[in-house]
Amino acid sequence: MRRFNSLTEVRHELTAGTTSCRQLVEYYLDNIRRKEHLNAFLEVWPEEAQAQAEAVDAKLAAGTAGKLAGMVIGLKDVLAYEGHALQSSSHILDGFKSLFTGTAVQRLLDEDAIVIGRQNCDEFAMGASNETSYFGPARNEIDPDRVPGGSSGGSAVAVQADMCLASIGSDTGGSVRQPAAFCGIVGFKPTYSRISRYGLIAYASSFDQIGTLTRSVEDAALLLEVMAGADSFDSTVSQREVPAYSQQLTPAPHYRVGYIKDCLERPGLNPEIKAATEQALEQLRGQGHVVEAVDFPYLDFIVPTYYILTTAEASSNLSRYDGVKFGYRAPDATDLESLYKKTRAQGFGPEVQRRILLGTFVLSASYYDAYYTKAQRVRRLIKEKTDELLREYDFLVLPTTPTTAFRIGDVNKDTLAMYLADIFTVQASLAGVPAISVPNGTDSQGLPIGLQILSGAFREEHLLAFANAVTTTLTPELA
């Protein structure tokens, strides 16, 4: 069976009778087995996926199938699916199975998506390389000695290596977009609150957003259309009506496009990524779009602001994992206090412990105003300036990452270098605006380069239409 790049291609063959959902599932299961060394999946559900496939085949024959019939997807190990293991790739949730299905996952199932398994990620989504996972790193298919990015690394590799058609991940500061760039696929983060977070294990609640990893913008639009919308289980979700994103992928003839010139002048930016980005901007200009450089004076404050705020929220969110109610419990505890201490010391990995400690520090009485309060003020400035630029321009374009995929072990020992890998992705997260990473060619080593596009809040239909045009006019076909 050939590789499919979109659900449209799958549905064409399903309609023609040249394949079936059951055959699709068997094809992906075979790929998962053959590429087990990439460590993309933590658990696969073959019997359940085959049963789902047979049910969808019957619905297709009866003409009652949902929008996602024929789409085989994987779930990042932070999404609740009733009766299935849920660990956030952490030792501290050993043995835990979800008691309910999250809203986004349920909406996928209701439209006949076929869920094939749960995917590796950085522990509690804290990382930019998938190296903090308790289960070991996922590996980039192009070069298994290199990282796939993080935290949704396993989800990205699964799509890259043709183990499923699409993956559902989460994006707190770039965790969908950065691995998409490293793996040469499409990674999309919608506006904060566009998709319900009910059933998503929390890292930083004011940043977390469910996102998609696909081989086409078309599929990203369709998945958003299905998952987005009001939800009585999430008080923070937007009540706005959900457009038919998949039917609105025709772009306007001309747009106003801004690019942050300081991003292209960063000393740490890979020269080949800079050249690829400048070439893309020049091609957009040649197509008749207005392309202009803009100033963003807060670039140096983005990463520290992000890490102060997210670690503060993480220290609060992860306090529930104490060995009492669920998951791992330290076997050598002697009293309640030692149970807490030993369970958390043994159950959490070094990076998660680091962020909990940092978050507890910035929230402490002595330093709350000096760090947390100040970071909230800077976040407001970043959001206001980003919103101002996105009122003047339809889109902001910048590199997704400062480098291409690095080798496993090269960066994870240097915490500051790992955090700086997020420099181009956290702006959209701090501002709460939608952003997408699309493939933008490869470097001289054949490693993928990503181009990131931001738009104003709740303007996903315009962002997706423009990104779809970019993928067809500026970038080569996916590998």
C-alpha positions in Angstrom: 0.0 0.0 0.0 1.3 3.5 -0.8 1.8 6.3 1.6 -1.1 8.7 1.9 -0.6 12.4 2.4 -4.2 13.4 3.2 -7.6 11.9 4.2 -8.8 13.0 0.7 -6.4 10.5 -0.9 -7.6 7.8 1.5 -11.3 8.5 0.9 -10.7 8.4 -2.9 -9.4 4.8 -2.6 -12.0 3.8 -0.1 -14.7 5.1 -2.5 -13.1 3.3 -5.4 -12.9 0.1 -3.4 -9.2 -0.4 -3.8 -8.6 -0.4 -0.1 -10.6 -0.7 3.2 -10.2 0.7 6.7 -9.3 -2.7 7.9 -6.5 -2.9 5.3 -5.3 0.6 6.3 -5.1 -0.4 9.9 -3.1 -3.5 9.0 -0.8 -1.4 6.9 -0.1 1.0 9.7 0.3 -1.8 12.3 2.9 -3.4 10.0 4.8 -0.1 9.8 4.7 0.3 13.5 6.2 -3.2 14.0 8.9 -2.6 11.4 9.9 0.8 12.8 9.7 -0.1 16.5 13.3 1.2 16.9 12.0 4.7 16.5 10.2 4.4 19.8 7.3 6.5 18.6 4.5 4.4 20.2 4.4 3.5 23.9 1.4 1.2 23.4 -0.6 0.0 20.3 -4.1 -1.3 20.4 -4.3 -3.6 17.3 -7.5 -5.5 18.1 -9.4 -2.4 19.1 -8.2 -0.5 16.0 -9.2 -3.4 13.7 -12.6 -3.6 15.3 -13.1 0.2 14.8 -12.0 -0.2 11.2 -14.5 -2.9 10.5 -17.3 -0.8 12.0 -16.2 2.2 9.9 -16.1 0.0 6.8 -19.7 -0.9 7.5 -20.7 2.7 8.0 -19.0 3.6 4.7 -21.0 0.9 2.9 -24.2 2.2 4.5 -23.4 5.8 3.7 -23.5 6.9 7.4 -19.8 7.4 8.0 -18.5 10.5 9.8 -16.1 13.2 8.6 -13.0 11.3 9.7 -13.8 7.9 8.3 -10.6 6.4 7.1 -8.3 8.5 9.2 -6.0 6.4 11.4 -4.6 8.6 14.3 -2.3 8.3 17.3 -2.7 10.1 20.6 0.1 11.8 22.5 0.4 10.3 25.9 -1.2 13.2 27.6 -4.8 12.7 26.2 -7.4 10.8 28.2 -9.0 7.8 26.5 -11.3 5.8 28.8 -9.9 2.4 29.9 -6.5 3.1 28.2 -3.2 3.7 29.9 -2.3 7.4 30.4 1.2 8.2 31.8 2.4 11.5 30.3 5.6 9.4 29.6 6.3 9.5 33.3 7.2 6.9 35.9 4.9 8.5 38.5 1.8 7.5 36.5 2.8 3.8 36.2 -0.3 1.6 36.0 -2.8 4.5 35.7 -5.7 4.1 33.2 -7.9 6.9 32.3 -11.4 6.9 33.8 -12.9 9.0 31.1 -12.4 10.2 27.5 -11.4 13.8 26.9 -13.7 16.0 24.8 -11.3 16.3 21.8 -10.7 12.6 21.7 -14.4 11.8 22.0 -15.2 14.2 19.1 -12.7 12.4 16.9 -14.2 9.0 17.7 -17.7 10.4 17.1 -16.6 11.3 13.5 -15.2 7.7 13.0 -11.5 8.4 13.4 -9.6 5.1 14.2 -7.3 5.4 17.2 -4.3 3.1 16.9 -2.2 3.8 20.0 -0.6 6.2 22.4 2.6 8.0 21.6 5.9 8.8 23.3 6.6 12.4 24.5 8.7 14.4 26.9 7.7 13.7 30.5 4.6 15.8 31.3 5.3 17.6 27.9 8.4 19.3 29.4 11.1 19.2 26.9 12.1 20.2 23.3 13.6 16.9 22.1 11.6 13.9 23.5 14.7 13.0 25.6 13.0 13.5 29.0 10.6 10.6 28.5 10.7 7.8 31.1 10.6 5.4 28.1 13.6 6.8 26.3 13.8 9.2 23.4 11.8 8.9 20.2 14.0 9.0 17.2 13.9 10.9 13.9 13.3 8.6 11.0 15.6 10.6 8.7 18.5 10.0 11.1 17.7 7.8 14.1 20.7 9.4 16.0 18.8 12.7 16.0 15.9 13.9 18.0 12.4 14.4 16.5 11.8 17.5 18.6 9.5 17.8 21.6 7.5 17.5 23.5 5.2 15.8 20.9 8.2 13.9 19.4 6.6 10.4 19.2 3.5 11.9 17.6 5.6 13.7 14.9 7.7 10.6 14.2 4.6 8.5 13.8 3.3 10.7 11.0 6.7 11.2 9.5 7.4 7.5 9.4 3.9 6.6 8.1 2.7 4.8 11.2 -0.6 6.7 11.1 -2.1 9.4 9.0 -2.3 12.0 11.7 -1.4 12.5 15.4 -3.0 14.6 18.1 -0.5 16.3 20.3 -0.4 19.3 22.7 1.4 22.6 22.3 2.4 24.6 25.4 5.4 26.6 23.9 5.9 24.9 20.6 5.5 21.3 21.3 3.6 20.6 18.1 5.3 23.1 15.8 8.9 22.3 16.7 8.8 18.5 16.2 6.8 19.1 13.0 9.7 21.3 11.7 12.3 18.7 12.7 10.3 15.9 11.0 9.2 17.7 7.9 5.5 17.7 8.5 2.7 20.1 9.3 2.2 21.1 13.0 -0.7 23.3 14.0 -1.5 25.1 17.2 -4.9 26.9 17.3 -5.9 29.9 19.3 -5.8 29.3 23.0 -9.3 28.1 24.1 -10.3 27.1 20.6 -10.3 23.4 21.6 -11.4 22.1 25.0 -8.6 21.0 27.3 -10.9 18.6 29.2 -9.0 15.3 29.2 -5.6 16.9 28.5 -3.0 16.4 31.3 -2.1 19.9 32.4 1.5 21.3 32.2 0.8 25.0 32.2 -2.9 25.7 32.1 -2.9 29.2 30.6 -0.7 28.0 27.7 -1.7 24.4 26.9 -3.6 23.8 23.7 -4.3 20.6 21.8 -2.8 20.6 18.3 -2.4 18.4 15.3 0.5 16.8 13.4 -0.4 15.9 9.8 1.0 15.6 6.3 -1.3 18.2 4.9 -2.9 21.5 6.0 -6.2 20.1 4.7 -6.2 17.4 7.4 -5.2 20.0 10.1 -8.2 22.1 9.1 -10.6 19.1 9.2 -9.3 17.9 12.6 -9.7 21.4 14.0 -13.2 21.6 12.6 -14.1 18.4 14.4 -12.4 19.1 17.8 -13.1 22.8 18.3 -16.1 24.3 20.0 -17.8 24.9 23.3 -17.7 22.3 26.0 -19.5 22.3 29.4 -16.5 20.5 30.9 -14.1 23.3 30.3 -14.9 26.8 31.6 -12.0 28.3 29.6 -13.0 27.1 26.2 -14.3 29.6 23.6 -18.0 29.8 22.9 -17.4 31.1 19.4 -19.0 29.3 16.5 -16.8 26.8 14.7 -16.3 27.6 11.0 -16.1 24.9 8.4 -12.4 25.2 8.2 -11.9 22.4 5.7 -14.2 24.2 3.3 -12.5 27.5 3.5 -9.0 26.7 2.2 -9.0 29.1 -0.8 -6.7 32.0 0.1 -7.2 35.6 -0.8 -5.1 36.7 -3.8 -2.9 39.1 -1.8 -2.0 39.4 1.9 0.1 41.7 4.1 2.9 39.7 5.5 5.3 40.9 8.2 8.5 39.2 9.4 10.4 40.0 12.5 13.8 41.1 11.3 15.5 40.4 14.7 14.6 36.7 14.3 16.6 36.5 11.1 19.5 38.3 12.7 19.8 36.1 15.8 23.4 34.9 16.2 22.2 31.3 17.0 20.1 31.0 13.8 21.4 28.3 11.5 22.5 30.1 8.2 20.7 27.5 6.1 17.4 28.1 7.9 17.9 31.9 7.5 18.5 31.4 3.8 15.5 29.2 3.4 13.3 31.7 5.3 14.5 34.6 3.2 13.9 32.7 0.1 10.4 31.9 1.1 9.7 35.6 1.9 11.1 36.6 -1.5 8.9 34.1 -3.2 5.9 35.4 -1.3 6.8 38.9 -2.4 7.1 37.7 -6.0 3.5 36.3 -5.8 2.3 39.8 -5.1 2.0 39.8 -1.3 3.2 42.8 0.6 6.2 41.5 2.6 7.7 43.9 5.1 10.2 43.7 8.0 8.7 44.6 11.5 10.2 45.4 14.8 9.5 43.3 17.9 11.4 44.7 20.8 10.7 41.9 23.3 12.4 39.0 21.6 15.0 38.6 24.3 12.3 38.5 27.0 10.2 35.8 25.4 12.0 32.7 26.7 12.5 33.9 30.3 8.9 35.1 30.6 7.7 31.8 29.2 9.7 29.6 31.6 8.9 31.7 34.7 5.2 31.4 34.0 5.0 27.8 32.8 7.2 26.5 35.7 5.0 28.3 38.2 1.9 26.7 36.7 3.6 23.3 36.5 4.5 23.4 40.2 0.9 23.9 41.0 -0.5 21.4 38.5 1.8 18.6 39.4 1.2 18.8 43.1 -1.5 16.2 42.7 1.0 13.5 41.9 1.9 12.4 45.5 1.6 8.6 45.6 -1.6 8.6 47.5 -4.4 8.5 45.0 -3.1 6.9 41.9 0.1 5.9 39.9 3.5 5.1 41.4 4.0 4.9 45.2 7.4 4.7 46.7 7.9 1.2 48.2 10.3 2.4 50.9 8.1 5.1 52.5 7.8 5.0 56.3 5.2 7.7 57.0 3.0 10.2 55.1 5.8 12.8 54.7 8.3 10.3 53.4 5.7 8.9 51.0 5.3 12.4 49.4 9.0 13.0 49.3 10.2 9.6 48.1 7.3 9.2 45.6 8.0 12.5 43.9 11.8 12.1 44.0 11.6 8.6 42.5 8.6 9.2 40.2 9.5 12.5 38.5 12.5 12.7 36.1 15.2 15.4 36.5 13.7 17.9 34.1 10.3 17.8 35.7 11.8 18.1 39.1 13.8 21.1 37.9 10.7 22.9 36.6 8.7 22.1 39.8 11.5 23.5 41.9 11.9 26.6 39.7 8.2 27.2 39.7 7.9 26.8 43.5 10.8 29.3 43.9 9.2 32.0 41.7 5.9 31.6 43.5 7.4 31.8 47.0 6.5 34.8 49.1 9.9 36.4 48.9 10.2 36.3 45.1 6.6 36.3 43.8 6.6 40.0 42.9 10.2 40.0 41.6 9.6 37.1 39.2 6.0 35.9 38.7 4.2 39.2 38.8 6.9 40.9 36.6 6.6 38.0 34.1 2.9 38.5 33.9 3.4 42.1 33.1 5.9 41.3 30.4 3.5 38.7 29.0 0.9 41.4 28.6 3.4 43.6 26.7 4.3 40.7 24.4 0.6 39.9 23.7 -0.3 43.6 23.1 2.6 44.1 20.7 1.9 40.8 18.9 -1.8 41.7 18.6 -0.8 45.1 17.3 1.4 43.6 14.5 -1.4 41.2 13.6 -3.8 44.0 13.2 -1.5 45.7 10.8 -0.5 42.5 9.0 -2.5 39.4 8.1 0.4 37.1 9.1 3.7 37.1 10.8 6.3 34.7 9.2 9.4 33.5 11.0 11.5 30.3 11.3 10.0 27.6 13.4 13.3 26.7 15.0 16.8 28.2 15.2 18.4 24.8 14.2 17.5 21.6 12.4 17.2 18.4 14.4 20.2 18.0 16.7 21.8 14.7 17.8 20.4 12.8 20.8 22.5 13.8 23.8 23.9 17.0 22.3 21.6 19.5 24.0 19.6 17.8 26.8 22.6 18.2 29.3 22.6 22.0 28.6 19.3 23.2 30.1 19.7 26.8 28.8 20.4 25.6 25.2 17.3 23.4 25.4 15.1 26.3 26.6 16.5 28.6 23.9 15.4 26.0 21.2 11.9 27.5 21.9 12.8 31.1 21.1 10.7 31.3 17.9 7.7 29.3 19.0 6.8 30.7 22.4 5.7 34.1 21.1 2.4 32.6 19.8 1.9 30.7 23.0 2.4 33.8 25.2 0.0 35.8 23.0 -2.5 33.0 22.7 -2.7 33.3 18.9 -2.8 30.4 16.3 0.4 29.3 14.6 1.4 26.7 12.1 4.7 25.2 11.0 4.9 24.0 7.4 7.9 22.3 5.6 10.3 24.7 4.0 12.8 22.4 2.3 15.9 20.8 3.8 19.4 21.7 4.8 22.6 20.4 3.2 22.4 17.2 5.4 18.8 16.5 4.2 17.3 17.6 7.6 13.9 19.3 7.3 13.4 23.1 7.9 10.2 24.6 9.1 8.5 27.9 8.3 6.2 29.3 11.0 3.2 31.4 10.3 1.1 33.3 12.9 -2.2 35.0 12.6 -4.6 36.9 14.8 -6.7 35.1 17.4 -9.6 33.1 16.0 -8.5 33.7 12.4 -7.7 30.1 11.8 -9.6 29.9 8.6 -7.3 32.6 7.1 -4.2 31.1 8.5 -5.0 27.6 7.2 -5.9 28.9 3.8 -2.6 30.8 3.5 -0.6 27.9 4.9 -2.2 25.6 2.4 -1.2 27.9 -0.4 2.3 28.1 1.0 2.7 24.3 1.1 1.7 24.0 -2.6 3.8 26.9 -3.9 6.9 27.2 -1.7 7.8 23.8 -0.5 8.7 20.5 -2.1 6.4 17.4 -1.6 6.7 15.7 1.8 9.2 12.9 1.9 
